[in-house]
Amino acid sequence: MFPVIVAFSVAITLLVILSALTASCSPQDTVPVTADSTPPGGIPGDGTFVVGTDIRPGKYRTPGAADYFDTDNCYWARLTDTSGDLAAVTASGNTGGPVTVTILPTDHAFETSGCRPWAPVKTP
């Protein structure tokens, strides 16, 4: 019986400490934990990003598929709009390895899913 009481007391103590630590943090203090950080001027690996608002036109490169998926699939698409219609896709691809994409100023948006973050490619 004594080991059960000690284990219960230790568990309660840990919960109290954890509560105190997390209560002192505001949402602004937290940093999301990701396998890869998005480089400055880059594009996160998942989402739909409007050109000129969320991202700049230009050439971007990703090392490929993110580690958190069970498949080796990195999907990307350049879009004329964000309707979700297949007709809005002007160019797209699926890859497991590195890929470079040029996002044009005339593109409305860029969609990416299952990819590691995209880094801007410096052109000479």
Phi, psi and omega in degrees: 000321182301315179299327179293317180295318179296315180298319179296317179297319178295317179298315179297316179300316179297319178297320179295317179296314179298318178298318180295320180292316182284333179292333182276356180259135174264164180302331180291337182278343185277148178238124180297141179263121179228160178292323180228137176273146177284126180290158178304132181076004182269187182235128176301162185287344182225134175138176174242125188237127182280130180289132181091342177249304181268324183222162177262151172295155179148186182263132181229151180226140174240147175290348178128206185295144178286155182284342187278357175258153178282345181256160175265060186231120173244116181255139175219155178207139169266134189236147174273339175201177182251031182288337185090356179287144179299329180295342180282348182276116178267333177201146179203169178195161174232132181210157172256336183253191183298147177209148177241135180231138174258117178267121184275155176297338180276349175289141177277321184206166177230128180248139179216140182212130177076014182257155167289163181304148180265133178252142175295141178261123180282128178257141182293000000 
